[in-house]
Amino acid sequence: MLDLSIAIISFNTKKLTVDCIHSILKNTKGIDYEIIIVDNDSQDGSVEAVKGLARTKVIANKDNRGFAKANNQAFRASSGRYFLLLNTDTVVHDNVLGEMVAWMDEHPKVGMASSALKNKDGSEQGTGGYFPTLFRVFAWMFFLEDLPIISKLIKPFHPMHSQSPFYKGEEFYKTEKEMDWLTGAFLMVRRDVYKEVGGLDEGYFMYTEEVDMCFKAKKKGWQVWYLPKWNITHYGGASGTSEHSILSEYKGIKIFYSKHMPKWQLPFVRIFLKLGALARMFIWGILKGPEAFKIYAKAVVIG
């Protein structure tokens, strides 16, 4: 059995995908690994560009199956002790993968882990946070997670967005810690854990599926750790749009609640999402312009 299987889901990101693979091949040492590209019907020559690259095998879909379904395809074709979800728009530095595999071997109670994600300029990205409980969604939607007293009592769903002195945005992501959930842009999962939780739920097309998977793993007693000792560069948003990510997250929260939370909470969450989107429609519409207004108007309908 290999040490690591790396799943990269591509969709019209040919150059980024090739650069990502080259960064893995150049920097990964001390482990046996494979790279599995699942292409979601790219029309930019992505499949042809990656065929023949070392350690790489390609699954070419005839349609766009989304992030969750494509990663599950990759898992079924994989043989690594660990399974890594890795975005196409990332660059792997140093021996991040080899060293994180060694760290996971030394910490058998950890089911999933992520390195830090860095922007192109070296600044921190938010990767993960705390599960979206009813109070957290309320605090998120109504901007309360910026308030010191509230944020101390109710940990934020997205700590990066909180301006509270208890989180301070980027500062939160500079220290090693156990988390509730981690971002699927870089998520190393034990093979047994991925199987135990049933992989990524294919009811999510994109966004929130990693929250769901971490939730299931934590319920089964596995730990989820954020490890900023290592980092990769993540350009972000290469195969999506701001509108798509915002609307998909709203949809994802509703799916998460319909699966995992008491039934009586879903109507409240929908009200919070609608009112939060309505507030953002006017606030961001004024501050950012008509495009933001249109996006959150759609979110009001979705909520």
N, C-alpha and C positions, 0 to 999 in steps of 0.2 A: 504493500500500500504506500502511496506517495504521502509526503508530509502535508502538502498544501495544494488545493485546487482553487484557482483564481477565476471567478466568473465576471466577465465584462459584457454588459448588454449595450450593443451599439445601434444607433439609429441616426444615420446621416451625419456621422462625426468621424469621417475617414481619417483625417490628419491627426486629430486628438487620439483616436484609438491606436493608430500606429505608434505615435509618440509615447503613449502610456505603456504599450507592450515593450518598446525598446527600453524604457526606464526600468521596467521589471527585469528584463534580461540582463541589463548592464549592472544592476545593483544588488540582485538577490544572490546570496551565497549560503552555503552550508545546509541547504535543504533540497529535497527532491520535490519538484512542483510541476504543475501543468497550468496552461492558460486556456480557458474555454470561452470563445467568443460566441455569443448568441446574437445574431443580427436580425433586427425586427423589420425586415424588408426595406433596407436603405436603398436609395436611388442614386448614391454618389460614388459608387464603386468601392464601398467599404469591404465587402466580402472578398473581392479580388485583391485588394491591398494587403489583407492580413493572411491570406492563404500562403502557406509555405514558410511563415515565420517560425523560428525555433520554439519548441515546446507548446505550440499553439494548435488547437483544433477548432474548427468553425462549424456552427449550426446555423444554417440560413433559413429563416422563416419566410413564408410567402405573404405574411401580413404582420402588422404591428401588434404583438401580443401583450405589450406592457411589461413593466419591470418585474412584478411578482411572478407571473407565469414563465417569463424567459429565464429568470434565475432558477426556478424549479426545474426547468428543462436542463440547465447547466448542471444542477446537482445530480440529476439522474445519470448524466453522462460522466460524472466525476468519480475519482477514487481517492481523494486526499483525506487524511485524518482531520484536517481543518478545511473549511470552505470559506472563501473570502468573497464577499460582495464588494466590487470595486467599480466605481464610475469610469466611463471613458475619459472624462475631462480631468484626469488626475495624473500627477507625476510622482513616482515613487523615488525617494531619496535613500542614499546609503543602503544599509542592509536591514531596512525596516521589517520586511516580511520574515526574514530568517530569524531576527532577534525576537520578534513578537511570537513566532511559533515556539521558540525556546521558553519565553516567559509563560505562555499558556501551558506548556508541559510542566512547568514548575508550580502552577496554580490550578490544580484539578477541579476546584469548585467553581471556577470561572467558565461560564458557558459561551460568553461573547465578549469581545473587546474591540476597541477602536483606538487608533492613534489620534493625535491632533490633526485638524485640517487647517491649512494655511491658505490665505489668499495669495495672489501673485506677488503682492508687495510684502509678503511675510507676516501680515497681521493675522490675528486669530479669526477663525470662523466658529460659529456655534455648531456643535455637533451633539445633539441629544439634549435631554432634560428630564423632566419628571412627568409621570403619567397624567393625562388630562382628566383629572377628577372633576366633579361638578363645580367645586369651588375654584379650581384652577382655571377652568374654561371661563367662568364668570369673571375672575380677576383679569384674565387675558383679554377678553372682549371689551371690558370697560376700563382698561388702562390702569387697573389698580395694582398690578404687580410692580409698578414703579414706586409705589409708596413704601417707605421703610417698614412700618409696623405690619402692613398687610403682607409684604413679601417675606417677612420673617415667619409669619404664621402659616402662609400658604406658598410653598415653593412653586416657582413658575414652570409652566409647561415648556416655555422657551427661555431659558436663563439669559441667552445672548441679548434678547430684546429688553430685558429688565434694566432700568436705570437705577434701581435700588442700590444703596451702598453695601448691601449684603451680597450682591452679585456682581455689579459693576461691569456688565457685559463681558469684554474680553478677559478680564481678570479671573472670572470663574473658570475659564478653560485653560488656565495655566498650571493647574494642580491636579495630580492624580486623584481619582475618586471613584467610588461605586456610583453608578447612575441607574435610573429607571430604564431609559431607552437611549439608543445611539442611532446616528444617521446611517442610512444604507449606502452612502457614498463610499464608505470604507468600514466594513463590519466583518470581523473574523469570528467564525462560529465553529464550535466543535461539530464534527459530523454527526455524532450521536445525538446532540442537542437539536440540530436541524431536523433530523428524522423524528425525534421524540415529539416536537411541537408541530410536525406536519409541514415544515417549510414556511414559505411566505403564503399568506392567504390570497388566492387569486381573485377574490372579490374586490380587492383594491387594484386599480389599474396602475396607479403611480402615486406615491406619497401616503404616509401613515402605516403602510404595511410593515415597516420595521418597528414601529411602536407596538403594533399588534404582536409581532413575533417575540419581541423582548418581554412583553407582558406575559405571554404564555410560558416563556422560559423561566421568568421569575416566579410564577405561580408553582412551578415544578421544583423550585429550590435552587436554581442556577443563579450565579452572580453575573452582573454586567458591569464591565470596568472601562473607564476612560483613561488612556495612558499617554499623556503629553510628552513623555520622555522621547517618544518617536513622533514624527510628523510627515505628512505628504502635502503636496500642493494640490488644491482643488479649485479649478477655475469657476465651476458652478454655472448651472443653467444652460449648458451647451446644447442640449437636445430638447429644451422646453422653453416656456415663456413665463413671465411673472404672472400673467393671468391664469395660465394652466396650473401653476404651483399653488396659487391662492385658492382657486376653485376646487382643485383636487384635495387640498387639505380640509376644506370645509366638508366635502363629501366623505373624506376618510374618517373624520371625527364622528360623523353620524353612523357610519358602518361600525366603527369601534364600539360605540355605545350600544348599538343594536345587538352586538355579539357578547360583550363582556360586562355590561353594567345593568343594574336593576331596571326593569322596563319603565318604571315611573320616572326615571331620570331623563330619558330621551326627549320627551316633550319640552322639558326645561332647557336642555342643551340646545334644542332647535330654536327656542325663543332667544337664548343668549347669542347664538350665532347670527340670527336675523338682526337683532338690535345692535350687535357689535358691527356687523357689516353696514348697517344703516348709518351708524355714527362715522365709520370710516369713509363711507360714500361722500359725506359732506366735508369732513375734516380733510381727508387726503384729496378730495376733489378740488378744494380751495387751494391747498398747499402744493399739490403735484399736477393738477390740471385735469382736463376732461377724460383722459384715458383711465386714470385711477377711479374717477367717478363711475365710469362704465363697468369696470371690473367689479367694484363692490356692489353696484346695482345688480349684477348677475349673482353675486354672492348672497344678496338678500333673498333672491328667488330660490337659490339652492338650499339655503338654511332652512 
